[in-house]
Amino acid sequence: MGKRKIPGIGKSKGMQSGFTLFPAGKYLFEIVKHEEKESTKGTSTIHTFRLRCAEAFADAGADMVDKLYFHRMIEMHEDHSSYEEYAYIFVDELKSLIDATGLVVKGDMVNFDEFEGKTFVATVAQKDGQDAEGNKRKENSITKYEAEK
């Protein structure tokens, strides 16, 4: 084996917390994949959108192009203890994504498979959070969805 070139090893920061932290700013994302699974308690569905950064609209995020961003939305079921108080959050965020991607929805029926390949502009923010072990870390959130111009 011996010595050989490993592209990117010089710029690597080593193992991080398992995700790419995007600098705050606007990005053009392509929806690569949608997955959903039931929560452990079975009272909500976790929707995960795998997004590929197609363009960064600020110099700070230029190195994010082609990186993946995993965005999750929690859909509470009617038997969730907080359904009456918080269920609208998922509906409103999903509607913003639908409008930004131009997806056509009839009535209340959403075909999540149709999101794949769609693009939208997102305003990404950083906020304080914690990992599964309770360690403090920065994490991203999407604060605004817009149609690609």
QUINOR-V436290 format. One record per run of one state. SS is the DSSP state (H for helix, E for strand, - for the rest). FROM is the first residue (numbers start at 1). TO is the last residue. If there is no record, write none. Layout:
[[SS FROM TO] [SS FROM TO]]
This chain:
[[- 1 24] [E 25 38] [- 39 43] [E 44 56] [- 57 58] [H 59 64] [- 65 67] [E 68 76] [- 77 82] [H 83 101] [- 102 105] [E 106 106] [- 107 108] [E 109 109] [- 110 111] [H 112 115] [- 116 118] [E 119 130] [- 131 135] [E 136 146] [- 147 149]]
